[in-house]
Amino acid sequence: MKRIVRLFSISTTLAIMGCLLSCQAQQLPAILSKKSVQEQHYLPDFSYAGYHNGERAIPSNFATIIQAEDYGVLANDGLDDSINLKKAIQAAYEVEGPVCLQLPAGRLILSDIIYLERSNFVLRGAGTDAQGTEIYFPRPLMYEPDPEALQELREYLVKFDKVQREKDNNISLPFSQYAWSGGFIWTQVPGERVKSYLKEYERPIHELTAVGSGNRGEKTIQVEDASNLSLGDVLELQLFNKEGEQGQIISELYKDTNVKIGSHHWNFPDLPIVRQQVEIKKIQGNTVTLNTPLTISIRAFHKARLVEWKHLEEVGIENFRISFPMTPRVAHHVEQGWNGINLTRLYNSWVKDIVIDNADSGVLSEEIANVTIKNITTTGDHYAHYTVAMAGVHNVLAENIVVQNKAEHPLSFNTFSTKNVYKDCEVLVDPILDQHSGANHQNLFDNVKVHLPENLEDSYPLFAGGGAGYWKPSHGAYSTFWNTQVILPETVMAQKTFTLNGMKDGPLARVIGTHGNGNYQIEYGPDAYISHTNQALNAAPSLYTYQLEQRMKNMVKE
């Protein structure tokens, strides 16, 4: 057997020793280290978020690379490249196996929506710096032909008189279909519905089997009939509230805390209220093992089922800058459609190394799972609605998101989002860690750094939440804030206690390790678990990383 010797530099050795000493100096929080605390205060395992549940690196090499220039996509010529880019994408679709479409360096001009509709496809630029690729969109989506995929949303906005009314600002304007949907780069499965708005658009669902039971935090379920299931199937697990206003699933989501429950929790009994995209790893009789743990326990009254879920896999968007002209903001929900990327129907895919300037929304997502969104910077003077937002998604990892612009919802978990993570992010302008109602639960803000604005007195609504009243409360049980670093401006008195406000209707939050350059206290409720306030969590600065490392060690042992 050959002996392998690894040599470390002195600086590397000292860094490792320093890390070990730091970790020894501070013990792990009790919620990670003490069984009695863990049993009393449940903490979800967030480590399954991201590309292939965090177990694989995002690929960097591709067998086939097609140059967009060969199809007339020419940078810096002042001409619109939409038609030629669509030709290049179509040519890439005809290649068997994984394919990468390489964009040239320089400025490209696009005015049409670019749909990505094939698995094993990567759209890649030459970088985000001055020598890289810039995609410039000179006009907003509102001047595009209405996308077929948003027809239902358009009818919904009209039928329910969705109007932004601000009397003091003399505003009474209809909601835009692009306020939270759509983008110039848009992944989709053609013809597949993404979000339910109107009953008349409901379609038959291909149910594969009913699910009778399963326990929260575990990966095995009991199904009625496994004969229609196969190893490797990627399906959607759906749980329902068929019991009305007093439904037991509502009790499970909000743990019978004293919060007002919005009517959408019981007005749509035929639509799932909890969804997870899952992959089948093992079938033994009618016992099925999934790739990811359940967010809540399954019982007969949930009427749970596994259904077909059409999606794309191994799609990548990477290495370029998106820019829009600077335009004034009209009003909330009245965005013109300066939207960069819209992700729908994706699994085991990624977006990385993107800079987005002057967007209404930088990256929007709906009905995706096991996706990593990494190294995204949003900039500009335009007041944005969202930066990188998650809605109706599962196990999505948003890592190193840097928000340099003002946004209504800088980082946001929206309706039906579960087990998603914002990790190592930084918000430099008017930060809000938003949870946007709609049965979203068990999401994690992990090692996030925020910079509070000037002219504060003694409090700030850092943990605020948006969303409509019919979908309240702001979130379900076990939303987690881990090792949040809060930076006060020099104009604020750092020596006095400063209050960080949380949602009054957000039950059983876990707020652990909030710290910074001030003396903080947290107001959050009901029944929040708050610990290590004014202490940095040096022993486990990232909960996601800690849990992933523990899980990978256990996988090796098994």
C-alpha positions as CSV (number, residue, x, y, z in Angstrom):
1,M,0.0,0.0,0.0
2,K,1.4,3.4,-0.9
3,R,1.7,5.9,1.8
4,I,0.2,9.3,1.1
5,V,1.9,12.3,2.7
6,R,0.2,15.7,2.7
7,L,2.3,18.8,3.4
8,F,0.7,21.9,4.8
9,S,2.2,25.4,4.8
10,I,2.8,27.0,8.1
11,S,0.0,29.5,7.5
12,T,-2.4,26.8,6.7
13,T,-1.4,24.8,9.8
14,L,-1.8,27.9,12.0
15,A,-5.2,28.6,10.5
16,I,-6.4,25.1,11.2
17,M,-5.1,25.3,14.8
18,G,-6.8,28.7,15.2
19,C,-10.1,27.2,14.0
20,L,-9.8,24.3,16.4
21,L,-9.0,26.5,19.3
22,S,-11.9,28.8,18.5
23,C,-14.3,25.8,18.2
24,Q,-13.0,24.4,21.5
25,A,-13.4,27.8,23.2
26,Q,-17.1,27.9,22.4
27,Q,-19.3,24.8,22.8
28,L,-22.0,24.0,20.4
29,P,-25.4,25.5,21.2
30,A,-27.5,23.2,23.4
31,I,-30.0,22.8,20.6
32,L,-27.3,20.9,18.7
33,S,-25.5,19.2,21.6
34,K,-28.0,18.4,24.4
35,K,-30.5,15.7,23.8
36,S,-32.9,17.0,26.4
37,V,-33.0,20.4,24.6
38,Q,-33.3,18.7,21.2
39,E,-36.3,16.7,22.4
40,Q,-38.0,19.8,23.8
41,H,-37.2,22.2,20.9
42,Y,-37.3,20.5,17.5
43,L,-34.7,21.7,15.0
44,P,-35.2,20.6,11.4
45,D,-32.3,19.1,9.4
46,F,-31.8,21.7,6.6
47,S,-28.8,19.9,5.1
48,Y,-30.8,18.5,2.2
49,A,-31.1,21.9,0.4
50,G,-29.3,22.4,-2.9
51,Y,-28.0,20.6,-5.9
52,H,-28.3,16.8,-5.4
53,N,-29.1,17.5,-1.7
54,G,-25.7,19.1,-1.2
55,E,-24.0,15.8,-1.9
56,R,-22.4,16.7,-5.2
57,A,-20.5,19.6,-6.6
58,I,-22.0,21.6,-9.4
59,P,-20.3,20.4,-12.6
60,S,-17.9,22.7,-14.5
61,N,-16.9,20.6,-17.5
62,F,-19.3,19.6,-20.3
63,A,-18.8,17.1,-23.1
64,T,-20.3,19.3,-25.8
65,I,-19.9,23.1,-26.0
66,I,-21.7,25.1,-28.7
67,Q,-20.5,28.7,-29.4
68,A,-23.4,31.1,-29.7
69,E,-21.3,33.2,-32.0
70,D,-21.5,30.5,-34.7
71,Y,-25.2,31.3,-34.9
72,G,-24.9,35.0,-35.2
73,V,-24.9,36.0,-31.6
74,L,-22.4,38.8,-31.8
75,A,-21.4,41.1,-28.9
76,N,-20.9,44.9,-29.0
77,D,-22.5,45.4,-32.5
78,G,-25.5,47.4,-31.1
79,L,-28.0,44.9,-32.7
80,D,-30.7,42.8,-31.0
81,D,-29.5,39.2,-30.5
82,S,-32.8,37.6,-29.6
83,I,-33.5,35.8,-32.8
84,N,-30.0,34.4,-33.2
85,L,-29.8,33.3,-29.6
86,K,-33.0,31.3,-30.0
87,K,-31.4,29.6,-33.1
88,A,-28.4,28.8,-31.1
89,I,-30.5,27.3,-28.2
90,Q,-32.4,25.2,-30.7
91,A,-29.2,23.9,-32.2
92,A,-28.0,23.0,-28.7
93,Y,-31.3,21.1,-28.1
94,E,-30.5,18.8,-31.0
95,V,-27.3,17.6,-29.4
96,E,-27.6,14.3,-27.5
97,G,-26.4,14.3,-23.9
98,P,-25.3,17.2,-21.8
99,V,-24.6,20.4,-23.7
100,C,-23.3,23.9,-22.9
101,L,-24.2,27.0,-24.9
102,Q,-21.3,29.4,-24.6
103,L,-22.1,33.1,-24.9
104,P,-19.4,35.5,-26.1
105,A,-17.7,38.2,-24.1
106,G,-19.1,41.7,-24.5
107,R,-22.6,43.2,-24.5
108,L,-25.5,41.2,-26.0
109,I,-28.9,42.9,-26.5
110,L,-32.1,40.9,-25.9
111,S,-35.7,41.9,-26.1
112,D,-37.5,38.6,-26.1
113,I,-38.1,36.0,-23.4
114,I,-35.5,33.2,-23.7
115,Y,-37.2,30.0,-22.7
116,L,-35.0,27.1,-21.5
117,E,-37.0,23.9,-22.0
118,R,-34.5,21.0,-22.0
119,S,-32.7,19.0,-19.4
120,N,-28.9,18.6,-19.4
121,F,-28.5,22.1,-20.7
122,V,-26.2,24.9,-19.5
123,L,-26.3,28.6,-20.6
124,R,-22.9,30.1,-19.8
125,G,-21.3,33.4,-20.2
126,A,-17.7,34.6,-20.1
127,G,-17.9,36.1,-16.6
128,T,-19.3,39.1,-14.8
129,D,-16.4,41.5,-14.9
130,A,-15.7,44.1,-17.5
131,Q,-14.2,41.4,-19.8
132,G,-17.1,39.1,-19.3
133,T,-20.7,38.8,-20.8
134,E,-23.3,41.4,-20.3
135,I,-26.9,40.7,-21.4
136,Y,-28.7,44.0,-21.7
137,F,-32.5,44.2,-21.8
138,P,-33.6,47.6,-23.2
139,R,-37.4,47.3,-22.5
140,P,-39.5,45.5,-19.8
141,L,-41.6,42.3,-20.1
142,M,-44.8,44.4,-20.2
143,Y,-44.0,45.0,-23.9
144,E,-43.7,41.3,-24.7
145,P,-46.6,39.3,-26.0
146,D,-48.5,37.9,-23.1
147,P,-46.9,34.6,-22.1
148,E,-49.3,31.6,-22.3
149,A,-48.0,30.4,-19.0
150,L,-49.4,33.5,-17.2
151,Q,-52.9,33.4,-18.8
152,E,-54.4,32.0,-15.6
153,L,-52.6,34.6,-13.5
154,R,-53.9,37.4,-15.7
155,E,-57.5,36.2,-15.4
156,Y,-57.1,35.8,-11.6
157,L,-55.8,39.4,-11.2
158,V,-58.8,40.8,-13.1
159,K,-61.4,38.5,-11.5
160,F,-60.4,39.3,-7.9
161,D,-59.8,43.0,-8.6
162,K,-56.2,42.9,-7.6
163,V,-55.4,46.6,-7.5
164,Q,-52.7,48.5,-5.7
165,R,-54.5,51.3,-3.8
166,E,-52.5,54.0,-2.1
167,K,-54.8,57.0,-1.4
168,D,-52.0,59.2,-0.1
169,N,-50.0,58.7,-3.3
170,N,-53.0,59.0,-5.6
171,I,-52.4,55.4,-6.8
172,S,-55.1,53.0,-7.9
173,L,-53.5,50.7,-10.4
174,P,-54.0,47.0,-11.4
175,F,-51.4,44.5,-10.3
176,S,-48.9,43.5,-12.9
177,Q,-48.6,39.9,-13.9
178,Y,-44.8,40.4,-13.5
179,A,-45.0,41.5,-9.8
180,W,-43.9,38.0,-8.7
181,S,-43.8,35.9,-11.9
182,G,-41.9,35.7,-15.2
183,G,-38.4,36.6,-16.4
184,F,-36.4,37.2,-19.5
185,I,-34.5,33.9,-18.9
186,W,-37.3,31.4,-18.1
187,T,-37.0,27.7,-17.4
188,Q,-40.2,25.8,-18.0
189,V,-41.8,22.5,-19.1
190,P,-44.0,23.6,-22.0
191,G,-47.7,23.4,-21.2
192,E,-47.3,22.5,-17.6
193,R,-49.1,24.5,-15.0
194,V,-46.9,25.9,-12.2
195,K,-49.3,27.6,-9.7
196,S,-53.0,27.2,-9.0
197,Y,-55.1,30.4,-9.2
198,L,-58.5,29.5,-10.6
199,K,-60.6,26.4,-10.2
200,E,-61.5,26.3,-13.9
201,Y,-57.9,25.7,-14.8
202,E,-57.6,22.6,-12.6
203,R,-56.5,19.5,-14.5
204,P,-56.6,15.8,-13.7
205,I,-53.6,14.8,-11.6
206,H,-51.8,11.5,-12.3
207,E,-51.9,10.0,-8.8
208,L,-49.5,7.0,-8.4
209,T,-50.5,5.9,-4.9
210,A,-52.0,7.1,-1.7
211,V,-49.7,7.6,1.3
212,G,-50.9,6.3,4.7
213,S,-48.2,7.3,7.2
214,G,-44.7,8.7,7.8
215,N,-43.0,10.5,10.6
216,R,-41.7,14.0,10.7
217,G,-37.9,14.1,10.2
218,E,-37.8,10.6,8.8
219,K,-37.6,9.4,5.2
220,T,-39.7,6.3,5.1
221,I,-43.4,6.3,4.2
222,Q,-46.1,3.7,4.0
223,V,-48.0,3.7,0.7
224,E,-51.2,2.0,-0.4
225,D,-49.7,0.4,-3.5
226,A,-46.1,0.6,-4.6
227,S,-46.6,-1.2,-8.0
228,N,-46.6,2.1,-9.9
229,L,-43.4,3.3,-8.3
230,S,-39.8,2.8,-9.4
231,L,-36.4,3.5,-8.0
232,G,-35.2,7.0,-9.0
233,D,-38.7,8.4,-9.7
234,V,-38.9,12.1,-8.8
235,L,-42.5,12.8,-7.7
236,E,-44.5,15.2,-5.6
237,L,-45.7,14.3,-2.2
238,Q,-49.0,16.2,-1.4
239,L,-50.8,16.6,1.9
240,F,-54.3,18.2,2.1
241,N,-56.6,19.8,4.6
242,K,-60.0,18.1,4.0
243,E,-61.3,18.9,7.5
244,G,-62.1,22.6,7.2
245,E,-61.2,25.4,9.6
246,Q,-60.3,23.1,12.4
247,G,-58.2,20.8,10.3
248,Q,-55.5,18.8,12.0
249,I,-52.9,19.8,9.5
250,I,-53.4,23.4,10.5
251,S,-52.7,22.3,14.1
252,E,-49.6,20.6,12.9
253,L,-48.3,23.6,11.0
254,Y,-48.8,26.1,13.7
255,K,-48.8,23.9,16.8
256,D,-52.0,25.3,18.3
257,T,-50.4,28.6,19.1
258,N,-52.5,31.7,19.5
259,V,-52.2,33.0,15.9
260,K,-54.9,34.0,13.4
261,I,-55.2,31.5,10.6
262,G,-56.1,32.8,7.1
263,S,-59.1,31.4,5.2
264,H,-57.0,30.0,2.4
265,H,-55.9,27.2,4.7
266,W,-59.4,25.6,4.4
267,N,-61.2,27.2,1.4
268,F,-59.4,25.0,-1.1
269,P,-59.6,21.4,0.1
270,D,-58.8,19.9,-3.2
271,L,-55.4,21.7,-3.4
272,P,-52.4,20.5,-1.4
273,I,-51.4,22.7,1.5
274,V,-48.0,20.9,2.0
275,R,-45.9,19.7,-0.9
276,Q,-42.4,18.1,-1.2
277,Q,-40.6,17.0,-4.3
278,V,-39.1,13.7,-3.5
279,E,-36.9,11.0,-5.1
280,I,-37.5,7.3,-4.4
281,K,-34.4,5.6,-3.1
282,K,-35.8,2.3,-1.9
283,I,-38.9,0.2,-2.2
284,Q,-39.6,-2.8,0.1
285,G,-43.1,-4.0,-0.1
286,N,-45.3,-0.9,0.5
287,T,-42.5,0.8,2.5
288,V,-40.9,3.5,0.5
289,T,-37.7,5.4,1.3
290,L,-37.3,8.9,0.1
291,N,-34.2,11.1,-0.4
292,T,-35.4,13.8,2.0
293,P,-37.1,13.9,5.4
294,L,-40.8,14.7,5.9
295,T,-41.5,18.2,7.2
296,I,-44.6,17.0,9.1
297,S,-45.9,13.6,10.1
298,I,-48.3,12.0,7.6
299,R,-51.6,10.6,9.0
300,A,-54.8,9.3,7.4
301,F,-56.6,12.6,7.7
302,H,-54.0,14.3,5.4
303,K,-55.2,12.2,2.4
304,A,-51.6,12.2,1.3
305,R,-50.5,11.0,-2.1
306,L,-47.6,10.7,-4.5
307,V,-48.3,12.2,-7.9
308,E,-46.4,12.6,-11.2
309,W,-44.2,15.8,-11.3
310,K,-42.9,16.9,-14.7
311,H,-39.7,18.8,-14.5
312,L,-36.3,19.5,-16.0
313,E,-33.0,18.3,-14.6
314,E,-29.3,19.3,-14.8
315,V,-30.0,22.8,-16.1
316,G,-27.4,25.5,-15.4
317,I,-27.4,29.3,-15.8
318,E,-24.1,30.9,-15.0
319,N,-21.3,33.4,-15.5
320,F,-22.8,36.6,-16.9
321,R,-24.2,40.0,-16.0
322,I,-27.9,41.0,-16.5
323,S,-28.5,44.7,-16.8
324,F,-31.6,46.9,-17.2
325,P,-31.8,50.7,-17.7
326,M,-32.5,52.7,-14.6
327,T,-36.3,53.4,-14.4
328,P,-38.4,55.0,-11.6
329,R,-40.5,52.8,-9.4
330,V,-44.3,53.2,-10.0
331,A,-45.7,51.3,-7.0
332,H,-45.7,48.0,-5.2
333,H,-47.2,45.2,-7.3
334,V,-47.2,47.5,-10.4
335,E,-43.8,46.4,-11.6
336,Q,-43.2,46.7,-15.4
337,G,-41.3,43.5,-15.7
338,W,-37.6,44.2,-15.4
339,N,-37.2,40.6,-14.2
340,G,-34.0,38.7,-14.8
341,I,-34.4,34.9,-14.3
342,N,-37.6,32.9,-13.6
343,L,-37.1,29.3,-12.5
344,T,-39.9,26.9,-12.7
345,R,-40.1,23.0,-12.8
346,L,-36.5,22.4,-12.1
347,Y,-34.8,19.6,-10.1
348,N,-31.0,19.1,-9.4
349,S,-30.1,22.3,-11.2
350,W,-28.3,25.6,-10.5
351,V,-27.8,29.3,-11.1
352,K,-24.4,30.7,-10.2
353,D,-22.1,33.7,-10.7
354,I,-24.6,36.2,-11.9
355,V,-24.7,40.0,-11.4
356,I,-28.1,41.7,-11.9
357,D,-28.4,45.4,-12.2
358,N,-31.6,47.6,-11.9
359,A,-34.1,44.6,-11.8
360,D,-37.6,44.6,-10.5
361,S,-36.9,41.0,-9.5
362,G,-33.5,39.4,-10.0
363,V,-34.2,35.7,-9.6
364,L,-37.8,34.3,-9.1
365,S,-38.6,30.7,-8.4
366,E,-41.7,28.5,-8.3
367,E,-42.1,24.7,-8.2
368,I,-38.4,23.8,-8.1
369,A,-36.5,21.5,-5.8
370,N,-32.8,20.6,-5.1
371,V,-31.6,23.7,-6.8
372,T,-28.5,25.8,-5.8
373,I,-28.6,29.6,-6.5
374,K,-25.1,30.7,-5.7
375,N,-22.9,33.9,-6.0
376,I,-25.6,36.3,-7.0
377,T,-25.1,40.1,-6.6
378,T,-28.0,42.5,-7.1
379,T,-27.2,46.2,-7.7
380,G,-28.5,49.4,-9.0
381,D,-30.6,52.5,-8.1
382,H,-33.9,51.0,-9.1
383,Y,-36.2,50.1,-6.2
384,A,-36.7,46.3,-6.6
385,H,-39.5,44.1,-5.5
386,Y,-37.5,40.9,-4.9
387,T,-33.8,40.1,-5.3
388,V,-33.5,36.3,-5.1
389,A,-36.9,35.0,-4.0
390,M,-38.3,31.5,-3.2
391,A,-42.0,30.7,-3.6
392,G,-43.5,27.2,-3.6
393,V,-40.1,25.6,-3.6
394,H,-38.4,22.8,-1.6
395,N,-34.8,22.2,-0.6
396,V,-33.4,25.2,-2.5
397,L,-30.1,26.6,-1.3
398,A,-29.4,30.3,-2.0
399,E,-25.7,30.9,-1.1
400,N,-23.7,34.1,-1.1
401,I,-26.5,36.4,-2.2
402,V,-25.2,40.0,-1.9
403,V,-27.9,42.6,-2.0
404,Q,-26.5,46.1,-2.7
405,N,-29.8,47.7,-3.8
406,K,-33.0,48.7,-2.1
407,A,-35.7,46.1,-2.3
408,E,-39.2,45.6,-0.9
409,H,-38.3,42.0,0.1
410,P,-34.5,41.6,0.0
411,L,-34.5,37.9,1.0
412,S,-37.9,36.2,1.0
413,F,-39.5,32.8,1.7
414,N,-42.9,32.9,0.1
415,T,-46.1,30.7,-0.1
416,F,-45.6,26.9,0.3
417,S,-41.8,27.2,0.7
418,T,-40.2,24.4,2.8
419,K,-36.7,23.4,4.0
420,N,-35.0,26.1,2.0
421,V,-31.8,28.0,3.0
422,Y,-30.3,31.5,2.6
423,K,-26.7,30.9,3.5
424,D,-23.7,33.3,3.8
425,C,-25.8,36.2,2.4
426,E,-25.4,39.9,2.9
427,V,-28.0,42.7,2.7
428,L,-26.4,46.1,2.7
429,V,-29.5,48.3,2.2
430,D,-32.7,48.3,4.4
431,P,-32.5,44.5,5.3
432,I,-35.7,42.5,5.9
433,L,-35.5,38.7,6.4
434,D,-39.0,38.2,5.0
435,Q,-41.3,35.3,5.5
436,H,-44.3,35.9,3.2
437,S,-47.1,33.7,4.7
438,G,-48.8,30.9,2.8
439,A,-48.0,27.8,4.9
440,N,-44.3,28.3,4.4
441,H,-42.5,26.4,7.2
442,Q,-39.1,25.1,8.2
443,N,-36.9,27.5,6.3
444,L,-33.5,28.8,7.4
445,F,-31.6,32.1,7.3
446,D,-28.1,30.9,7.9
447,N,-25.1,33.0,8.7
448,V,-26.6,36.1,7.1
449,K,-25.1,39.6,7.6
450,V,-27.3,42.6,7.5
451,H,-26.5,46.4,7.7
452,L,-29.2,48.5,9.4
453,P,-30.1,51.9,8.0
454,E,-29.3,55.3,9.5
455,N,-31.6,57.4,11.7
456,L,-32.8,54.5,13.9
457,E,-34.0,55.0,17.5
458,D,-34.1,51.8,19.5
459,S,-35.7,49.1,17.3
460,Y,-35.8,47.7,13.8
461,P,-38.2,45.2,12.2
462,L,-35.5,42.8,10.9
463,F,-37.7,39.7,11.0
464,A,-40.7,41.3,9.2
465,G,-43.1,39.3,7.0
466,G,-45.4,40.2,4.1
467,G,-48.2,38.4,2.4
468,A,-52.0,38.6,2.2
469,G,-54.2,38.2,5.2
470,Y,-56.0,35.1,3.8
471,W,-52.6,33.3,4.0
472,K,-51.5,34.4,7.4
473,P,-49.7,33.7,9.7
474,S,-46.3,34.8,8.5
475,H,-44.8,31.3,8.8
476,G,-45.3,27.9,10.3
477,A,-43.3,26.2,13.1
478,Y,-39.5,25.9,13.2
479,S,-38.4,28.8,11.0
480,T,-34.8,29.3,11.9
481,F,-32.4,32.2,12.1
482,W,-28.8,31.1,12.8
483,N,-25.8,33.2,13.5
484,T,-27.3,36.5,12.1
485,Q,-24.7,39.3,12.2
486,V,-26.4,42.7,12.6
487,I,-24.3,45.8,11.9
488,L,-25.6,49.1,13.3
489,P,-24.5,52.4,11.7
490,E,-22.2,54.6,13.7
491,T,-24.9,57.2,14.2
492,V,-26.8,54.7,16.4
493,M,-25.9,54.4,20.1
494,A,-24.2,51.0,20.2
495,Q,-23.9,51.0,24.0
496,K,-27.7,50.8,24.7
497,T,-29.9,47.8,24.1
498,F,-31.3,47.7,20.6
499,T,-34.5,45.7,19.8
500,L,-34.8,43.5,16.7
501,N,-38.5,42.9,16.1
502,G,-39.9,39.6,14.8
503,M,-43.4,38.7,13.6
504,K,-45.9,38.5,16.4
505,D,-47.8,35.8,14.5
506,G,-44.8,33.6,13.6
507,P,-44.9,30.5,16.0
508,L,-42.0,28.5,17.4
509,A,-39.2,30.3,15.6
510,R,-35.6,29.4,16.4
511,V,-33.5,32.6,16.7
512,I,-30.0,31.6,17.7
513,G,-26.7,33.5,17.7
514,T,-27.9,37.0,16.7
515,H,-24.9,39.3,17.2
516,G,-23.0,42.3,15.8
517,N,-21.6,45.6,16.9
518,G,-24.5,46.4,19.2
519,N,-26.2,45.1,22.3
520,Y,-29.4,43.3,21.0
521,Q,-32.5,41.9,22.3
522,I,-35.0,39.9,20.3
523,E,-38.8,40.2,20.3
524,Y,-40.3,37.2,18.5
525,G,-43.3,35.1,19.2
526,P,-45.2,33.1,20.1
527,D,-43.1,30.4,21.8
528,A,-39.9,31.3,20.1
529,Y,-36.7,29.6,21.1
530,I,-34.1,32.3,21.5
531,S,-30.5,31.7,22.6
532,H,-26.9,33.0,22.3
533,T,-28.1,36.5,21.6
534,N,-25.0,38.8,21.4
535,Q,-22.8,35.7,20.8
536,A,-21.3,34.7,17.5
537,L,-21.6,31.0,16.9
538,N,-17.9,30.2,16.2
539,A,-18.3,26.5,16.8
540,A,-20.8,26.2,14.1
541,P,-21.1,29.4,12.1
542,S,-23.3,27.8,9.5
543,L,-26.0,25.4,10.6
544,Y,-26.4,24.1,7.0
545,T,-22.7,23.2,6.8
546,Y,-22.7,21.7,10.2
547,Q,-25.7,19.5,9.5
548,L,-24.4,18.5,6.1
549,E,-21.0,17.5,7.5
550,Q,-22.7,15.4,10.2
551,R,-25.0,13.7,7.6
552,M,-22.1,13.0,5.2
553,K,-20.1,11.4,8.1
554,N,-23.1,9.2,8.9
555,M,-23.5,8.2,5.2
556,V,-19.8,7.1,5.2
557,K,-20.3,5.0,8.3
558,E,-23.4,3.3,6.8
